C-alpha cells in the first residue's frame, strides 16, 4: 500500500535514477510524447523488463490492429506472441473489439459490444478471468494509449472513466504499477492537464529535427519520491541511454 512506500525497479537503471530511485508499488507512470518522438517505446521496454522479472503484463490496446501492435512492440524487443503463449502477457484488445478485427490467441481478450457505459464492469470481469488463469503475484498494466481511448469515447468521458478506475482498484494487492502513454499532439490541453494530475510519475519526450540530426530530450517532471529533482536529459533512443542535458555555451 501507499503508506508503506515500497519502491520497485522499473527495470531500467537510468530511469530509476532519474525518478528518484524507482517506482512506488501501486503507482502510475505517464509517458507523454510528440508525433515525431520515439518516447512511445519506453513503456514497452519497461514492460519487457518486468515480464523478464516474472510479472504478468497486461496491455490494453486502443490504438492498432493486432498485427501492427505486434510489430510495434517487436521493434522495442518485446515479442507479444511469444510472451502471450508462455502465459507472461495478456492483451485486452479494445481496438479489435470495436472494429471487429479478430486475431487468434488464448491470451487475447475482447470486450463484446464495446459501450462506454458498461466498459468498466466488463473490464473488471476480464481482470477476474485473467487472475483465475495465472499464478503470477505481480501485475503490470500498460494502457496503449490514452489518446486512443479519448478518440474512441471522447475526452470528457475518458476522464470520468479514469476517475472511476482510480477509485475501483481492480488489480488490488497484485498491482505493481501502471504505464500510460499519451501523444500530446492528439489531445486538448485540458485532457493533458487532467492526466498529469492523475499520474504519480510524469516523463515527457520532445523531438527536434534539422538537416543534420534528430535530437530527443526527456523531461522528468514529476515523482512522489523525496530524492527526486526535476531534470532534463538527452535521450539516446537506439541504445536506451540518457544523459543530463547541458546548457549551450555562451560565446564571449
Secondary structure as UniProt FT lines:
FT   HELIX           2..4
FT   STRAND          7..8
FT   HELIX           13..18
FT   TURN            19..20
FT   STRAND          23..24
FT   TURN            25..26
FT   STRAND          27..33
FT   TURN            35..36
FT   TURN            39..40
FT   HELIX           41..52
FT   TURN            53..54
FT   STRAND          56..61
FT   HELIX           66..74
FT   TURN            75..77
FT   HELIX           80..85
FT   TURN            86..87
FT   STRAND          89..93
FT   HELIX           94..98
FT   TURN            99..100
FT   TURN            106..107
FT   STRAND          108..109
FT   TURN            116..118
FT   HELIX           119..133
FT   STRAND          139..144
FT   HELIX           146..153
FT   HELIX           155..167
FT   HELIX           172..174
FT   STRAND          175..183
FT   HELIX           184..186
FT   HELIX           189..198
FT   STRAND          201..209
FT   STRAND          214..222
FT   TURN            226..227
FT   STRAND          231..236
FT   TURN            237..240
FT   STRAND          241..244
//
